[in-house]
Amino acid sequence: MENTLPAFLDLMDSQRAAAFAALDGLSDSQLWQKPAPKEWSIGEILDHNNRLYDTFYPMVTGMWKWLRWYGERKRARNYSIEVADIYRSPSFPHWVGFLWPPKHTPAKPVPLSALKAETESTHARVRAFYEGKDSDVLGNLYLYDPIFGWCNLIVTLRIGIYHDQLHYDDAVKQALAFA
């Protein structure tokens, strides 16, 4: 279990690097071109990932700040470190993305380099939070998600990584259509 957090954080960084490398060379018009009405552009997809972190990161850090004592008291209890990637399930309600709308849009575009810098900054904050924290404490602090249910702070990180990868795959797929 001790190697879980570093492995998850490295996965977060490596999948981000791979996705942005695959998108390198896109023009601004390609970045913000919607594939169809009511679908997000590549830029909107990437920004949506950051908006999700904007919601959950304060909750995670707040749990640590205000309820760490509870995790410390329960640290001897077993906890899960894995969760199924239900984002890939056909029954997952993908329509909920509207809850985290992108702030950068075709009407308010930014270059790919800006989206990359924002994502790197977001992930750096996440890494800085998790690094050096006791897994047994993180594993015994829980947040509630209406889709996933009660998730400890390690599983919450894993869900974020799954979410990122789902949308990186979407963005790269859209970019390949330009080739």
N, C-alpha and C positions, 0 to 999 in steps of 0.2 A: 504493500500500500504506500510505502514511503516514496516510491518512484512514480506513483500515479500522477501527482500534480505536475512535476517537471515534464512528464511525457505529454500530458494534456496541453500544457502551455507551449511546448515545442510543436505539437500538432497544430495549435491555433496559429502560430507564426509561420510554419511551413506551408500550410494550405493557403494562407493569405499571400505569401510570397509567390507561390505557384500560380494563383489566380491572377494577380497583378502582372506577372511576367507574361501570362497568356494574353492579357489585354493590352500589353505594351504595343504602341503603334496605332491604336485606334485614333481616328480623328475626333474632334469635338462633336461634329455632326453625327458620327456613328455612335459615340458615347451616349448621346441624348435622343437618338432616334427611337421612337416607340415602335415595337414590332407589329402592333395592332392597336386599335382604339381600346382604351381601358386597360392596357397592359403597360407595365413599367419598362422604361429604357434601362440600359445597362447601368447608367449613372444612378438612376433612382433605386435600382436593386442594391447597388453597393452602399448607397446612403441609408437605405432601409436597415441594413445590418447594423450600422452605427446607432440608429435611433433605438433599436431594440436594446443595445447595451446602455444607452442613455436612461432607459427605464429601469433595467434590472441592476445595474452597477450600484446605484445609490441604495437599493434595498439590501444587496449583499453586504456592502460596507456598513450599513446601518445595523444589520444583524450582528456583525462582528463587534461593532462599537458598543451597542446597547445590551446585547444578549450573549456575549462571549462567555460570561460567567456560567451560563446554562450549559453551553457546550463543554466547558471545562469540567463541570460536575458530572456530565454524562459521558465523558471521553472513553470510558471503559466499555461502553455499549458497542455492539457491532453496527455497521452501517454499510450501505451500498455505495459503490463507486461507479457503477455502470447503469445505463438506462438504454433501452432500445431506441433506435433512431426512428421515431414515429413520424418525423417529417416526410419519410419515404413511403409511408403507408397511404394507400389510396383513400382510406377513410379519414385522413387528417384534414381538418377544415382550413385549407389554405386561404380561404377568403378573409381570415382574421388579420392579414397583413395591413389592412387599412388602419388598424390601431396604432401602427408605427409608421406614419407616412413620411416619406423623405422630405427633408427641407430643401435639398437641391433637386431641381426639376428642369425640364426643358425650358421653362419660363425663367428659372433662376439657376442657370448652369454654372458649373465650375470645371476646371480642367481635371483630367484623370489624375494628375500629380497631386492635386488638392484632395481628392477623394482618398488616394493612397496615403497621404500624410495624415489625414483625419483618422483613417482606419489604424494606421500604425500607432498613432497617439492613443487611441482608445485601447488597443491591445496592450500597449505599454503600461497603461494604468491598471488594466486587469492583471497583467503579469506582476507588477509591483505589489498589488494587493495580495495575491496568492503566494508569492515567493516567501519562504521563511515561516509561513504559518503552519501550525500543528494540524496535520490531517485529521487526527482524532477529534479535534475540536471542530474543525470545518465540517466534518462528517456527521456531527451531532447538532448542527444548527440548521433549521429547516425553514424554507419559504413555501408558500402555497401557490400553485399554478393551476388554473381551471382545466387545462388540458393534461398536464403531467401529474397533477396531484401534489403531494408533499414531497419536496426535493431538498436534500441537504445541499450545502454550498459547493461541494465537489461535483455532484450531479448537475447542479445549476450551471457550472462552468462547462460541463460536457454537453449539455443541451445547447448552450450558446455556440459551441464549436460545431455541432451538427447543423444548427441554423445557418451559420456562416457558410459551411460547405454546400448546403442545399442551394443557396443563392449564388455562390461562386460558380457552381455548375451551371446554373441558369444564365449567368452573365457570359461565361465562356461559350456556351452553346449559341447565344445570340451573336456573339462576336464572330464565331465560325461562319455564320450565315453571310457575313460581309466578305469572306475570303473567296 
